């Protein structure tokens, strides 16, 4: 559970949403057993976020591959949580999501993405 409750998360989102570029979370459709339907079919969900600039040292410390990006996505107002089955278009690229974490406050997701 994050530090921000639903009301505070909404306030945080309202404050930062105008500052962040638009993006699209591409949520993969799944069958009744929770398996991704092949070929993948995606539902688009609007998001706000940015690509975090990381140094080579940070990449090594955090285990982020050379071609991967670290993407920060606001949770406020997003209808679906990202999973490693999904993709995201943000910061001028489309990324396959490899890892999903929540920031300590619970206001954003921190994604590791590889170019799609």
Contact map, one row per residue, 1 for C-alpha under 8 A:
11100000000000000000000000000000000000000000000000000000000000000000000000000000000000000000000000000000010000000000
11111000000000000000000000000000000000000000000000000000000000000000000000000000000000000000000000000111111000000000
11111000000000000000000000000000000000000000000000000000000000000000000000000000000000000000000000000001110000000000
01111111100000000000000000000000000000000000000000000000000000000000000000000000000000000000000000000000111000000000
01111111100000000000000000000000000000000000000000000000000000000000000000000000000000000000000000000000000000000000
00011111110000000000000000000000000000000000000000000000000000000000000000000000000000000000000000000000000000000000
00011111111000000000000000000000000000000000000000000000000000000000000000000000000000000000000000000000000000000000
00011111111100000000000000000000000000000000000000000000000000000000000000000000000000000000000000000000000000000000
00011111111110000000000000000000000000000000000000000000000000000000000000110000000000000000000000000000011000000000
00000111111111000000000000000000000000000000000000000000000000000000000000011000000000000000000000000000000000000000
00000011111111100000000000000000000000000000000000000000000000000000000000000000000000000000000000000000000000000000
00000001111111110000000000000000000000000000000000000000000000000000000000010000000000000000000000000000001000000000
00000000111111111000000000000000000000000000000000000000000000000000000001111000000000000000000000000000001000000000
00000000011111111100000000000000000000000000000000000000000000000000000000010000000000000000000000000000000000000000
00000000001111111100000000000000000000000000000000000000000000000000000000000000000000000000000000000000000000000000
00000000000111111111000000000000000000000000000000000000000000000000000000000000000000000000000000000000000000000000
00000000000011111111000000000000000000000000000100000000000000000000000001000000000000000000000000000000000000000000
00000000000001111111100000000000000000000000000000000000000000000000000000000000000000000000000000000000000000000000
00000000000000011111100000000000000000000000000000000000000000000000000000000000000000000000000000000000000000000000
00000000000000011111110000000000000000000000000111000000000000000000000000000000000000000000000000000000000000000000
00000000000000000111111000000000000000000000000111000000000000000000000000000000000000000110000000000000000000000000
00000000000000000001111100000000000000000000011110000000000000000000000000000000000000000100000000000000000000000000
00000000000000000000111110000000000000000000011110000000000000000000000000000000000000011110000000000000000000000000
00000000000000000000011111000000000000000001111000000000000000000000000000000000000000011100000000000000000000000000
00000000000000000000001111100000000000000001111000000000000000000000000000000000010001111000000000000000000000000000
00000000000000000000000111110000000000000111100000000000000000000000000000000000000001111000000000000000000000000000
00000000000000000000000011111000000000000111100000000000000000000000000000000001010011100000000000000000000000000000
00000000000000000000000001111100000110011110000000000000000000000000000000000000000011100000000000000000000000000000
00000000000000000000000000111110000110011110000000000000000000000000000000000000000000000000000000000000000000000000
00000000000000000000000000011111111110000000000000000000000000000000000000000000000000000000000000000000000000000000
00000000000000000000000000001111111110000000000000000000000000000000000000000000000000000000000000000000000000000000
00000000000000000000000000000111111000000000000000000000000000000000000000000000000000000000000000000000000000000000
00000000000000000000000000000111111000000000000000000000000000000000000000000000000000000000000000000000000000000000
00000000000000000000000000000111111100000000000000000000000000000000000000000000000000000000000000000000000000000000
00000000000000000000000000000111111110000000000000000000000000000000000000000000000000000000000000000000000000000000
00000000000000000000000000011110011111010000000000000000000000000000000000000000000010000000000000000000000000000000
00000000000000000000000000011110001111111000000000000000000000000000000000000000000000000000000000000000000000000000
00000000000000000000000000000000000111111000000000000000000000000000000000000000000000000000000000000000000000000000
00000000000000000000000000000000000011111000000000000000000000000000000000000000000000000000000000000000000000000000
00000000000000000000000000011000000111111100000000000000000000000000000000000000000000000000000000000000000000000000
00000000000000000000000000011000000011111110000000000000000000000000000000000000000000000000000000000000000000000000
00000000000000000000000001111000000000011111000000000000000000000000000000000000000001000000000000000000000000000000
00000000000000000000000001111000000000001111100000000000000000000000000000000000000000000000000000000000000000000000
00000000000000000000000111100000000000000111110000000000000000000000000000000000000000000000000000000000000000000000
00000000000000000000000111100000000000000011111000000000000000000000000000000111000000000000000000000000000000000000
00000000000000000000011110000000000000000001111100000000000000000000000000000100000000000000000000000000000000000000
00000000000000000000011110000000000000000000111110000000000000000000000011000100000000000000000000000000000000000000
00000000000000001001111000000000000000000000011111000000000000000000000011000000000000000000000000000000000000000000
00000000000000000001111000000000000000000000001111100000000000000000001111000000000000000100000000000000000000000000
00000000000000000001100000000000000000000000000111110000000000000000001110000000000000000110000000000000000000000000
00000000000000000000000000000000000000000000000011111000000000000000111100000000000000000110000000000000000000000000
00000000000000000000000000000000000000000000000001111100000000000000111100000000000000000000000000000000000000000000
00000000000000000000000000000000000000000000000000111110000000000000010000000000000000000000000000000000000000000000
00000000000000000000000000000000000000000000000000011111011000000000010000000000000000000000000000000000000000000000
00000000000000000000000000000000000000000000000000001111111000000000000000000000000000000000000000000000000000000000
00000000000000000000000000000000000000000000000000000111111100000000000000000000000000000000000000000000000000000000
00000000000000000000000000000000000000000000000000000011111110000000000000000000000000000000000000000000000000000000
00000000000000000000000000000000000000000000000000000111111111000000000000000000000000000000000000000000000000000000
00000000000000000000000000000000000000000000000000000111111111111100000000000000000000000000000000000000000000000000
00000000000000000000000000000000000000000000000000000001111111110000000000000000000000000000000000000000000000000000
00000000000000000000000000000000000000000000000000000000111111110000000000000000000000000000000000000000000000000000
00000000000000000000000000000000000000000000000000000000011111110000000000000000000000000000000000000000000000000000
00000000000000000000000000000000000000000000000000000000001111111000000000000000000000000000000000000000000000000000
00000000000000000000000000000000000000000000000000000000001111111101110000000000000000000000000000000000000000010000
00000000000000000000000000000000000000000000000000000000001000111111000000000000000000000000000000000000000000000000
00000000000000000000000000000000000000000000000000000000001000011111000000000000000000000000000000000000000000000000
00000000000000000000000000000000000000000000000000000000000000001111100000000000000000000000000000000000000000000110
00000000000000000000000000000000000000000000000000000000000000011111110000000000000000000000000000000000000000011110
00000000000000000000000000000000000000000000000000110000000000010011111000000000000000000000000000000000000000011100
00000000000000000000000000000000000000000000000000111100000000010001111100000000000000000000000000000000000001111000
00000000000000000000000000000000000000000000000011110000000000000000111110000000000000000100000000000000000001111000
00000000000000000000000000000000000000000000000011110000000000000000011111000000000000000000000000000000000111100000
00000000000000000000000000000000000000000000001111000000000000000000001111100000000000000000000000000000000111100000
00000000000010001000000000000000000000000000001110000000000000000000000111110100000000000000000000000000001110000000
00000000100010000000000000000000000000000000000000000000000000000000000011111100100000000000000000000000011110000000
00000000110111000000000000000000000000000000000000000000000000000000000001111100000000000000000000000000001100000000
00000000010010000000000000000000000000000000000000000000000000000000000000111110000000000000000000000000000000000000
00000000000000000000000000000000000000000000111000000000000000000000000001111111100000000000000000000000000000000000
00000000000000000000000000000000000000000000100000000000000000000000000000001111100000000000000000000000000000000000
00000000000000000000000000100000000000000000100000000000000000000000000000000111110000000000000000000000000000000000
00000000000000000000000000000000000000000000000000000000000000000000000000100111111000000000000000000000000000000000
00000000000000000000000010100000000000000000000000000000000000000000000000000001111101000000000010010000000000000000
00000000000000000000000000000000000000000000000000000000000000000000000000000000111111000000000010110000000000000000
00000000000000000000000000000000000000000000000000000000000000000000000000000000011111100000000111110000000000000000
00000000000000000000000000110000000100000000000000000000000000000000000000000000001111100000000110000000000000000000
00000000000000000000000011110000000000000100000000000000000000000000000000000000011111110000000110000000000000000000
00000000000000000000000011110000000000000000000000000000000000000000000000000000000111111000011110000000000000000001
00000000000000000000001111000000000000000000000000000000000000000000000000000000000001111100011110000000000000000000
00000000000000000000001111000000000000000000000000000000000000000000000000000000000000111111111000000000000000000000
00000000000000000000111100000000000000000000000011100000000000000000001000000000000000011111111000000000000000000000
00000000000000000000101000000000000000000000000001100000000000000000000000000000000000001111100000000000000000000000
00000000000000000000000000000000000000000000000000000000000000000000000000000000000000001111110000000000000000000000
00000000000000000000000000000000000000000000000000000000000000000000000000000000000000001111111000000000000000000010
00000000000000000000000000000000000000000000000000000000000000000000000000000000000000111101111100000000000000000011
00000000000000000000000000000000000000000000000000000000000000000000000000000000000000111100111110000000000000001111
00000000000000000000000000000000000000000000000000000000000000000000000000000000000111110000011111000000000000001111
00000000000000000000000000000000000000000000000000000000000000000000000000000000011111110000001111110000000000111100
00000000000000000000000000000000000000000000000000000000000000000000000000000000000100000000000111110000000000111100
00000000000000000000000000000000000000000000000000000000000000000000000000000000001100000000000011111000000000111000
00000000000000000000000000000000000000000000000000000000000000000000000000000000011100000000000011111100000011110000
00000000000000000000000000000000000000000000000000000000000000000000000000000000000000000000000000111110000011100000
01000000000000000000000000000000000000000000000000000000000000000000000000000000000000000000000000011111111111000000
01000000000000000000000000000000000000000000000000000000000000000000000000000000000000000000000000001111111111000000
01100000000000000000000000000000000000000000000000000000000000000000000000000000000000000000000000000111111000000000
01110000000000000000000000000000000000000000000000000000000000000000000000000000000000000000000000000111111100000000
11110000100000000000000000000000000000000000000000000000000000000000000000100000000000000000000000000111111110000000
01010000100110000000000000000000000000000000000000000000000000000000000001110000000000000000000000000111111110000000
00000000000000000000000000000000000000000000000000000000000000000000000111110000000000000000000000000110111111000000
00000000000000000000000000000000000000000000000000000000000000000000000111100000000000000000000000011110011111100000
00000000000000000000000000000000000000000000000000000000000000000000011110000000000000000000000000011110000111110000
00000000000000000000000000000000000000000000000000000000000000000000011110000000000000000000000011111000000011111000
00000000000000000000000000000000000000000000000000000000000000010001111000000000000000000000000011110000000001111100
00000000000000000000000000000000000000000000000000000000000000000001111000000000000000000000001111100000000000111110
00000000000000000000000000000000000000000000000000000000000000000011100000000000000000000000001111000000000000011111
00000000000000000000000000000000000000000000000000000000000000000011000000000000000000000000111100000000000000001111
00000000000000000000000000000000000000000000000000000000000000000000000000000000000000100000011100000000000000000111
